[in-house]
Amino acid sequence: MTGTAVEADLQVRLESFMNRKDEIREKALKELQQFQVLMLDGHFDFGNGYHGRLYLNPHQLFRYPSTIWRFAQDLLDVLPASLLEETEVVAGPATGGALLAHTVAGLLDSRRAITRSPTMFAPFMVDAYRGPGLSRFYRQQLVGKNVLIVDDVRNTGQTLARCATIVRSAGGKVIATAELYDRMEATTDAGAPNFPLAEYKAPENYHADACPMCAAGMAITKF
Ligand SMILES: [Zn+2]
């Protein structure tokens, strides 16, 4: 092939590769709905005076272990190959992020040469008031290591950012963050590239007395 033909061929391959990633991400968004992690077309009463169309229940991801294995495989499929190659530790905040990190670390090794050192896992314990923390044992494991931080859902991005700060303070290098579902409302950056499997921005919520679904007589969705 001529130089231009090689370039054209590479371009076609790159596009089909990107299309495949888009397909995986679209499929994941549908599956999040199918597994009732994400409910998009309801009329939900959040119990705080607000109503809205979208409800997110991350517990559904972990109720059946096979569900999280499935989404973890998809997440690995959309992450850049170089990232998968460099990752030495997968860390995530309890409970959902830690379960996901544990699964991702295990699955990563199933895609690598058996002669490589196994991928480590580290859980951040999350305190309702103080936020995420990491035990001394795990802090020691992170020294000089490339760390991928994962979570089930990214809301404001604050949890991932705090986890990243902890990894750096322990002497680890945060190479990326990733999550199964990004609400697209992040206001805080973890200082590393972020890769969502699925993303969807929630439509606005309404005060119960100004709710258009109520006005239209739509029944409250039970979940
Ligand atoms: Zn309503």
Residues whose N, C-alpha, C, O or C-beta is under 5 A from the ligand:
A	BS01	ZN	H51 A208 C211 M213 C214
